[in-house]
Amino acid sequence: MELLYAMTTGVLTACGLYLTLRGRTFPVVVGLTLLSYAVNLFLFSMGGLTTDGPAIVSEGADYADPLPQALVLTAIVIGFAMTAFVVILAMRARSEVGNDHVDGKKEDRE
């Protein structure tokens, strides 16, 4: 299970970094979203991946750590708000500048 989490986190990070370095605004937004998903998986896996753990702490039982779960829930809300803000910002920049390049320059077509 840990190997699956590690591979998924690595793939999400690589794809998110690649898309963030693109020149258009929509791939940058998707890349930032994928990076936030990778961070969420990383935070969640830091709590320990226990299966069939009790929800209430009892004596001698392995339980799931609630702190990473709370951090991930907070990160999901912040990530959703950030994505909504960046999408609106990209739409406004496209309407004012006339293109969707990150640096605002027009593309040279030959």
N, C-alpha and C positions, 0 to 999 in steps of 0.2 A: 504494500500500500504506500509506503514511504517513497519507493522508487517511482511509482505512478505520479505522486504529488510533485516530486522533484522534477520529473521530465515535463509535466504539464506547466509548472512554474517557469522552467527554462524556455519552453517553446513560446509561451505567452510573452515572456520578457523579450526574446529575440524578435518575434513578430511585431511587438509594440515598439521596440527601438527602431526597427527598419521602417515602419510606417511613420514614426515621429520624424524621421530624417527626410521624408519626402518633401516635395516642393509645393504641394497643394494643401488646402486647408482641411478637406474632408479626411484624407488619410492621416493627417496629424491628429485630428480629433479621435479617430478610431484607434490610432496608436497609443494615445494617452489613456484611452479607456482600457485597452488591453494591458498596459502597464499597471493601471490601478487594480485590474483583476489579478494580475500576477502578485502584486503586493498583498492583496487580500488572501490569496492562497498561502503565501509565505507566512503571514501573521497567523493564519488559522493552523498551519502545520506546526508552528512553534509551541502550541499548547499541548502537543503530544497527540498522536492519533490512536486513541483508545476506542475500542468497539465494545458495545454492551456494558458501558460504564454507568453507574447509577447517577441520577440527576441530583440527588441529595447525598451529601457526604456522610458516609457511615464508617464505622471503625474497621480498618483493615481492607478497605475496598479501593481499587484504582478508579478514580473518577476523572472526568474530563475537566480541564481547567477552564473556568468561565471567563477569565480575563481576555484571552485572545478572541473568544467569541464576541465579547462586548466591543473590542477594538474593531473587529471586522464589520459588525453591524454599523458602528459609527462611520467607518471608512466607506461603506456602501452608500450611506446617505450623503456624505460629503462628495463622493465620486459622482453620484447622480446629479447633484447640484452643480458641480464643476462642469460636467458634460453638457448640461442644459445651457449654462452660461456661455461656454465656448461655442456651442452651435449657434446661438443667437448672435454672438460676436462675429462669427465667420459669415453668417448671412448678412449682417449689416456691413461688414467690410466688402463683401462681394457687391452689394448694391451701390456702395459709394465709390469704390475703386474701379469696378467693372470687370474684374477677373478674380480668380480664387487662388492666386499664388501667395505664398506666405510672405514674401518680401515685397509684394505689391507691384512688381515689374511685369510688363507684358511679355508674352512668349514670342520669340523670333521664329517665324514660320518661313521656311525656304522652299 
